[in-house]
Structures are given as C-alpha cells and as structure tokens.
Amino acid sequence: MKKIAFVLFAFLFCNQLSSQTLEQNETDESTGHKIRQTSWETLILKMKLTAYFRISRIDSFYYFDLKMTTGTDKVVAIDKDQEMIFKFENDSVLRLKNLNYAITSTGEGERGFAGSEGQGVKVRYPLSLADIDKLRNNIAIKWEIYTINGHLESNKIADKYFMIPAALKLVCD
C-alpha cells in the first residue's frame, strides 16, 4: 500500500514539475489535418543509448515518436513493423510496431544543437486507444527496441516514465 501511495504521489508531484509542453496545436492549412504534438522529452539517458519521445496526434490517429542515438557512429536501421516493447511492473507488456523503415542520419536522433553532428534515427509507432490506456495506467520498468542490427534495452526508464502519461494527457484530452 505504501508503494502504491508513493508512486501516486511521485506521479502527481512530478507531473506538476514536468517540462512537457504541447508544442504544436493547429490545423494544417494545406491538408486540413488537426495536429497536436508534445515537446521531445528524455526517455533513456545512458552513455551508449539516448532516446527521446513525444506523443503526436493527427486527426484521430495517435503516435509514439522516438529519436535515438547509440553513442557511436554505427549505422542503425529499424525496419517497418519492428517492435518497441515496454514491460510493466505487473509483468504485462506493450508491443508497438514501427510505421516505416528508418536508418541513421546526421543529427536525426537529437532534439537540439548538442549532438547534432552525431548519427541518430527517428521512428514513429502508431498507438491504439488500448495502447494509450496501457501507457497511462501502468508503470514501465523495462524498454526494448528491435533494429536490423539486433536489439537495445534499458531498465532505467521508471524515473522518466511519468512523462509519458503527462504527454498523453496533453495530446489526448
């Protein structure tokens, strides 16, 4: 019970401190699509793996966008339908499938000037309403992403995870 109360308190407290913002909230003049996107926020921050995410909504379609660098100049490619997996505290998992083939390019994995010379990849994973519900109502303890070269993983997302429900709230509500 204490753990649940602590997690709830931490989520609410951190949600108030979140720097997550709604960066785009407009209707595209050319297409008429209603677009909402959050700011890019840190998901993984390790020496050999950095990943940023944002949540996007285009009309009634939702996406988990991801930018990633591996800290090396090694080329990373992610094929269409390759999976990104979240494992939650209750041992359930969420499997998302990449929308399009992507390969590393200069600066693609960073969100600002720092690191803009390095190699990175940017991918997009469609989210169903069930996926959104799972991300909102569970705490992830592990993250994995599959690439053509193998897979990368991190057990260090729990402290950053509160940003995902905050981003979903900005885009979905």
Summary of the structure (lengths in Angstrom):
residues: 173
radius of gyration: 15.9
end to end distance: 29.1
largest distance: 52.1
contacts: 517
relative contact order: 0.21
helix: 20%
strand: 43%
